[in-house]
Every structure is written in C-alpha cells, then in structure tokens.
Amino acid sequence: MWRSPPIPSPDPRAWNRTMRTRKRLGQHFLADPRIARRIVEAADLRPEDVVLEIGPGRGALTRFLSERAARVLAVEIDEALVGQLAGRWPEEKVTLIVGDILKLNLAELLEREGLSAPIRVFGNLPYNIATAILQHLLRFRAHLRDMTVMLQREVADRILSPPGSKSYGYLSILVQYCCEGQRLFTLPPSAFRPPPKVFSTVVHLRVRERPAVDVPDEAFFFELVSALFAERRKTILNNLKRAAIRLRVGDLTSALQHIGLDPRRRAETLALEELAELAKALFQARALASGDAAGLGEPTI
C-alpha cells in the first residue's frame, strides 16, 4: 500500500505569514499536511487514476494526489495562488487551470486533455458555494467515479440525512439519487488557516452506475422535489397546489390516492422511493391532462 514519507507538524506561524486569503472566495486553506495525507489515503487512489482537484489553494492535497495518481487537473479561481503553485510539479503530472469550477464544462475539459472517464474528484470546497459546486458536478456525473471532498459539517449533514430528519431536503435527495455517501471524518477549525467558525467534514460520494430510483424524467422529478420543499411546514398537497406543474387540485388528489400517499404528510418524511412513485403518478397525470404523452424531453438535473 502506498505511503508518503513522514511529515512534520505544521508551524502555524509560518502559515499565518505566508497565507493571504480572500473572504469573497471563502478561502480556508488546509494547514495540516498529515490531514491531507489521511484524506488521500482514505480514497485509495490507484496509479492509473485521473483526478480533478477543486481549489488546490496552497497545494496541501495536490502534493499527495500527485504522488499517487497518474494525472491531476487542478482548477483554481485565484490567479495569485496558481502563480505560487506553478513549477512545483511537472506539467504532465499536474495541470493547473485558472478558472471558475462553476463555469467548467468537464466533458469538454476531458476531451481537450485527451482523457477518458470516469475521473475522481477531490477538494476543499469553499463554504459559500459548496452546494452549487456539488450540483454542478453532478450534471457531469457520467464522467465521474467518485468525490472525496471537505465540506462544512452542516452541509455534510444535509447530504447524508435520512428521511424524517430536520436536515433532509432537496440537496439530500439530489446527492442520494446520484451517489452513495459516506462520512469519513470530521475536522476542527484548527485544521485550517484562517480557522473557520465551524467544523468541517470529509465525505466520500461514490457515483452510482444507475440512479437510486427510476423516474420518468429527471427535470420533472427535481422540479417536483423543489416544489415539495418550498415550504417545509406545509403538507404535500398544499405545496403541490402552489407548484408550477400545471395540474388541478382534483388531479393532484387523485394521483396521491392512486399511490396511497397521504396528502397531509410533509415532504421531509418521504423516502426516495416514495418521491419517485409520486413523480411517476404526477408525470402521467400531467401528460394525460395536456394530451402530451411524450413528456418533457431530455432528462437533466
């Protein structure tokens, strides 16, 4: 099994002297190389793996990723940081890309670099856009094998929450529909410079070969989920009445009765399987009501 050489404990004073963060970018750099090594080892990288690293920052993870993987594509929005990282690794090993991960077309990047899917994702995701990054990456899930990422603990809780919990919602359903999730370990604020005000959690998300449930149309399914969680304290029926899915109350009630779903329940109590059945019933009802049995077109998130 691969091992890196022993690493000394970090000197916080050195990190404070050399790091300059930008609050608007949500930068909290991983400061302990021992933790970086632990994250990479937990993912069990193979020599042939290609990695997409989001926000390499000061290169804490990049160092160990480059030792284990065949290739690292490191996307960093901060040009100053890219300048500091340039030259630390051979270009054929680590490719530094200046850009916004939220604007990155992963399929085009892989084609341009002559790389084949699936690839593996790593990153210390900025707290302020972590949810948006996950949603963006899952649009390209056909190109991904898995993701090992650091998140604000609250976001990790939302991702992994089961039905019936306070944290269960749209993000939980999106990620669990696409991935199998596992909480690896929690990191204290002291693991970062500057230290954030909250704890972080490292999670592993393995992209499913097939979604967790079958739905008639992904666009419709996630439109429905969004509508159901629009007001968490309202019932399924009340939220559906306000949804832009173009169905009369009678049609909604009939669809709920058809699948045996109590209209007085709240969305946070619905498992993925129940949401999928509801989507099928409403999708069919809408197609019948509009006379359009073809549905909504290409599925997408």
Secondary structure as the mmCIF struct_conf table of DSSP 4:
data_model
#
loop_
_struct_conf.conf_type_id
_struct_conf.id
_struct_conf.beg_label_comp_id
_struct_conf.beg_label_asym_id
_struct_conf.beg_label_seq_id
_struct_conf.end_label_comp_id
_struct_conf.end_label_asym_id
_struct_conf.end_label_seq_id
HELX_LH_PP_P HELX_LH_PP_P1 SER A 4 PRO A 6
HELX_LH_PP_P HELX_LH_PP_P2 PRO A 8 PRO A 10
HELX_RH_AL_P HELX_RH_AL_P1 PRO A 12 THR A 18
HELX_RH_3T_P HELX_RH_3T_P1 LYS A 23 LEU A 25
TURN_TY1_P TURN_TY1_P1 GLY A 26 GLY A 26
STRN STRN1 PHE A 29 LEU A 30
HELX_RH_AL_P HELX_RH_AL_P2 PRO A 33 ALA A 42
TURN_TY1_P TURN_TY1_P2 ALA A 43 ASP A 44
TURN_TY1_P TURN_TY1_P3 PRO A 47 GLU A 48
STRN STRN2 VAL A 50 ILE A 54
TURN_TY1_P TURN_TY1_P4 GLY A 57 GLY A 59
HELX_RH_AL_P HELX_RH_AL_P3 ALA A 60 ARG A 68
BEND BEND1 ALA A 69 ALA A 70
STRN STRN3 ARG A 71 GLU A 76
BEND BEND2 ILE A 77 ILE A 77
HELX_RH_AL_P HELX_RH_AL_P4 GLU A 79 LEU A 85
TURN_TY1_P TURN_TY1_P5 ALA A 86 GLY A 87
BEND BEND3 ARG A 88 TRP A 89
TURN_TY1_P TURN_TY1_P6 GLU A 91 LYS A 93
STRN STRN4 VAL A 94 VAL A 98
BEND BEND4 GLY A 99 GLY A 99
HELX_RH_3T_P HELX_RH_3T_P2 ILE A 101 LYS A 103
HELX_RH_AL_P HELX_RH_AL_P5 LEU A 106 GLU A 113
TURN_TY1_P TURN_TY1_P7 GLY A 114 GLY A 114
BEND BEND5 ALA A 117 ALA A 117
STRN STRN5 ILE A 119 ASN A 124
HELX_RH_3T_P HELX_RH_3T_P3 TYR A 127 ILE A 129
HELX_RH_AL_P HELX_RH_AL_P6 ALA A 130 LEU A 138
TURN_TY1_P TURN_TY1_P8 ARG A 139 PHE A 140
HELX_RH_3T_P HELX_RH_3T_P4 ARG A 141 HIS A 143
STRN STRN6 LEU A 144 GLN A 152
HELX_RH_AL_P HELX_RH_AL_P7 ARG A 153 LEU A 160
HELX_LH_PP_P HELX_LH_PP_P3 SER A 161 PRO A 162
TURN_TY1_P TURN_TY1_P9 PRO A 163 GLY A 164
BEND BEND6 SER A 165 SER A 165
TURN_TY1_P TURN_TY1_P10 LYS A 166 SER A 167
BEND BEND7 GLY A 169 GLY A 169
HELX_RH_AL_P HELX_RH_AL_P8 TYR A 170 CYS A 178
STRN STRN7 CYS A 179 LEU A 187
HELX_RH_3T_P HELX_RH_3T_P5 PRO A 189 ALA A 191
STRN STRN8 PHE A 192 ARG A 193
BEND BEND8 PRO A 194 PRO A 194
BEND BEND9 LYS A 197 VAL A 198
STRN STRN9 SER A 200 VAL A 207
HELX_LH_PP_P HELX_LH_PP_P4 ARG A 208 ARG A 208
BEND BEND10 GLU A 209 ARG A 210
BEND BEND11 ALA A 212 VAL A 213
BEND BEND12 PRO A 216 PRO A 216
HELX_RH_AL_P HELX_RH_AL_P9 GLU A 218 LEU A 228
TURN_TY1_P TURN_TY1_P11 PHE A 229 PHE A 229
BEND BEND13 ALA A 230 GLU A 231
TURN_TY1_P TURN_TY1_P12 ARG A 232 ARG A 233
BEND BEND14 LYS A 234 LYS A 234
HELX_RH_AL_P HELX_RH_AL_P10 ILE A 236 LYS A 241
TURN_TY1_P TURN_TY1_P13 ARG A 242 ARG A 242
BEND BEND15 ALA A 243 ILE A 245
HELX_RH_AL_P HELX_RH_AL_P11 VAL A 249 HIS A 258
TURN_TY1_P TURN_TY1_P14 ILE A 259 GLY A 260
TURN_TY1_P TURN_TY1_P15 PRO A 263 ARG A 264
BEND BEND16 ARG A 265 ARG A 265
HELX_RH_3T_P HELX_RH_3T_P6 ALA A 267 THR A 269
HELX_RH_AL_P HELX_RH_AL_P12 LEU A 272 SER A 290
TURN_TY1_P TURN_TY1_P16 GLY A 291 GLY A 291
TURN_TY1_P TURN_TY1_P17 ALA A 293 LEU A 296
BEND BEND17 GLY A 297 GLU A 298
#
